[in-house]
């Protein structure tokens, strides 16, 4: 079988439109926000920009999760932890950037450290005043954690539900750790009261629009990267592992190395998403590690369609839109609707929205439903 | 087992209570037989001391009255302290007033309806002190054994050497063995602190306290003055070291018990999951909500009993047990029929669907009962604590251990010895073969899921006793439950049993070293690492079927 050139593979029918939309949004939404005065028909309020920017980072997390779950069968119930770690790395930089403008006016120590009577800056905080270092750590720390965790787990062939449960236990343990004041990451309250990033005020409309544009481009980049991985030869092995791990191993592939690679890449993508998330919402606290958050991310992927990448992003958008709409309009029933949505999607749309659409189209073209063997097994 | 251990203590309590009830009225009216009693004339003379209006006379009268064994001495002295002791200005008859202001004759104790003009007996701080000392020695002979013990403890706390003779006297007359022990300890404690006592006496006291060997004995031994002879101090420090060792062992034993109790909670929460997740392969995220339903069923039963049968409130837990099982089990069966059965063989998708169900159930309960905590009261037989070898174990914890074991072994019997259990295992091992043998597998699936959910409901009854009954109750147990099942080995009931208890004990043993949160983190990380070593848990199922 001859392989198509990479550009063709990247411009697959479910990726190209998404990337185009994202790039267009990165350009147009900031213009609509900044160039048109409030009240103008084309004006996008700053609140909406921030909300959309937040969802974009969620979507990137969903794409990262889809990469491991949809294409390699690794259901991580701890991806929220990588997201939060990236967020903490960025949050630490933003804390350092506050400098002497904190409530206590300490030149180096963030407020909470003064409050908890820390003497010096803990070792883990060194270097975070440099943006490049913080950005590096936002990728490196989640990547390292995923590498170590994955190296241990995949080598001893922890698979399926066992892996899911220990990833969940892992994020739970991290949440408990970050709640402790002694750890030196702000404990219960986390990191907040950020002032600016790279000299730009976080409250300014321009900064917010720029962060939105960055998030949109990051999501587009994430989609392309993930698509490049899954359509490469390595990606084919990943799918083989997903569908028949033991058989792939018997064919001579070092299964654990493939898994480790994709898991680490995915964790770094999640960390990147977290780093973009924190400056937009202005706070990061240990509840970001809560297992429920990770499960919610899994739900986005399932709703959108696992194994479709852009579907995962779509799912993140749809679920979060429904969540914010329903919590505002019908706070009493939104959990009912959300819960019902999850049940309905798993029962009636097992391949998610995008998977179902694709099935419809393929079905019409071929005159018969897709062969069942192509769908993800577990 | 705990029930057996409990019975003798209950018996002793009952006997003590009966003893007190029978003897108390007698002791109130008649003088304590052992104490020497002054004649009415002598008492009259003593009482006259209060009418002089001079403090020295009052002080002398207090001491004489305390020593007289007069049955109403305590009331008179209490009245004096509270400025309610008066005498008729004309007849010099001494009277006391009770809190309501009624007068009583101090000599005879009879009510005096219309006293003449009265004068209050004046008191000073010296009088107050004297009264308190006298009261302490009087309460050493109080009819209630608990008050006698308290009096001895008060003397010891004050290191009041002046009371020693009274105490020794009271000890000689004491019949109750418990009180005797308390008095002996007090005497020993006083002897240790008393520099004037002979070395032999003090040494004997140290030995006695060393034999008692608890925390208060240790405190008494520490009370040995620094200027005591070397031999004494050596003996005391040895005794303290011995007590420390003993206390350390005791606290270990206590920690192990706390661990077992925590482990039982984990076991209760996880055991239903061991069936729905372990046996059926459904990642049931709504498991915690089944526990919550059980807890709310307990609450509803309790409120109904309170409204319609308040006398039987203590039994509401027993009534709640089957109802919680049925209500959670019913929800489980409905859930299985409506949702789960479409998802068999796709465990990770059951995770999503049941997560949705758990959201729905939480919100349903929140809408029905409100978001706040509901209070489920402990029945009387679960309050208080059990004293065992110097370790206090609360009854609610003891019962939860017993209950968890009972539930576990009942389930084990149901799985191994009933025809339903047999069919259930057959379906799990080979569904198609079982179906060929005429087993209605869909029905078995529904019943199995109902069983797992029902057991979660039963766990909710127990957890309502130690945790807040709120819509979030289930969420706090779900992660621990999954961890227990995975640690034990999916599909193994015994695995869940061993895993729950060992995690509980390990947690409580780490806790004193690291604190509660860190202990939890340590255990989580330890389990994660353990899974790397044994990817299929403690009791891994073996054979070909595992891989499929």
Boltz contact constraints between the chains, C-beta under 6 A:
constraints:
  - contact:
      token1: [A, 75]
      token2: [B, 348]
      max_distance: 6.0
  - contact:
      token1: [A, 152]
      token2: [B, 532]
      max_distance: 6.0
  - contact:
      token1: [A, 156]
      token2: [B, 532]
      max_distance: 6.0
  - contact:
      token1: [A, 156]
      token2: [B, 535]
      max_distance: 6.0
  - contact:
      token1: [A, 157]
      token2: [B, 535]
      max_distance: 6.0
  - contact:
      token1: [A, 158]
      token2: [B, 531]
      max_distance: 6.0
  - contact:
      token1: [A, 158]
      token2: [B, 535]
      max_distance: 6.0
  - contact:
      token1: [A, 161]
      token2: [B, 347]
      max_distance: 6.0
  - contact:
      token1: [A, 162]
      token2: [B, 486]
      max_distance: 6.0
  - contact:
      token1: [A, 165]
      token2: [B, 482]
      max_distance: 6.0
  - contact:
      token1: [A, 165]
      token2: [B, 486]
      max_distance: 6.0
  - contact:
      token1: [A, 166]
      token2: [B, 528]
      max_distance: 6.0
  - contact:
      token1: [A, 166]
      token2: [B, 531]
      max_distance: 6.0
  - contact:
      token1: [A, 169]
      token2: [B, 483]
      max_distance: 6.0
  - contact:
      token1: [A, 169]
      token2: [B, 524]
      max_distance: 6.0
  - contact:
      token1: [A, 169]
      token2: [B, 528]
      max_distance: 6.0
  - contact:
      token1: [A, 170]
      token2: [B, 528]
      max_distance: 6.0
  - contact:
      token1: [A, 172]
      token2: [B, 479]
      max_distance: 6.0
  - contact:
      token1: [A, 173]
      token2: [B, 521]
      max_distance: 6.0
  - contact:
      token1: [A, 173]
      token2: [B, 524]
      max_distance: 6.0
  - contact:
      token1: [A, 173]
      token2: [B, 525]
      max_distance: 6.0
  - contact:
      token1: [A, 176]
      token2: [B, 517]
      max_distance: 6.0
  - contact:
      token1: [A, 176]
      token2: [B, 520]
      max_distance: 6.0
  - contact:
      token1: [A, 176]
      token2: [B, 521]
      max_distance: 6.0
  - contact:
      token1: [A, 177]
      token2: [B, 521]
      max_distance: 6.0
  - contact:
      token1: [A, 180]
      token2: [B, 517]
      max_distance: 6.0
  - contact:
      token1: [A, 295]
      token2: [B, 355]
      max_distance: 6.0
  - contact:
      token1: [A, 299]
      token2: [B, 352]
      max_distance: 6.0
  - contact:
      token1: [A, 302]
      token2: [B, 352]
      max_distance: 6.0
  - contact:
      token1: [A, 335]
      token2: [B, 359]
      max_distance: 6.0
  - contact:
      token1: [A, 335]
      token2: [B, 363]
      max_distance: 6.0
  - contact:
      token1: [A, 336]
      token2: [B, 360]
      max_distance: 6.0
  - contact:
      token1: [A, 336]
      token2: [B, 363]
      max_distance: 6.0
  - contact:
      token1: [A, 338]
      token2: [B, 359]
      max_distance: 6.0
  - contact:
      token1: [A, 339]
      token2: [B, 356]
      max_distance: 6.0
  - contact:
      token1: [A, 339]
      token2: [B, 359]
      max_distance: 6.0
  - contact:
      token1: [A, 339]
      token2: [B, 360]
      max_distance: 6.0
  - contact:
      token1: [A, 342]
      token2: [B, 352]
      max_distance: 6.0
  - contact:
      token1: [A, 342]
      token2: [B, 355]
      max_distance: 6.0
  - contact:
      token1: [A, 342]
      token2: [B, 356]
      max_distance: 6.0
  - contact:
      token1: [A, 343]
      token2: [B, 339]
      max_distance: 6.0
  - contact:
      token1: [A, 343]
      token2: [B, 353]
      max_distance: 6.0
  - contact:
      token1: [A, 343]
      token2: [B, 356]
      max_distance: 6.0
  - contact:
      token1: [A, 346]
      token2: [B, 349]
      max_distance: 6.0
  - contact:
      token1: [A, 346]
      token2: [B, 352]
      max_distance: 6.0
  - contact:
      token1: [A, 346]
      token2: [B, 353]
      max_distance: 6.0
  - contact:
      token1: [A, 347]
      token2: [B, 342]
      max_distance: 6.0
  - contact:
      token1: [A, 378]
      token2: [B, 348]
      max_distance: 6.0
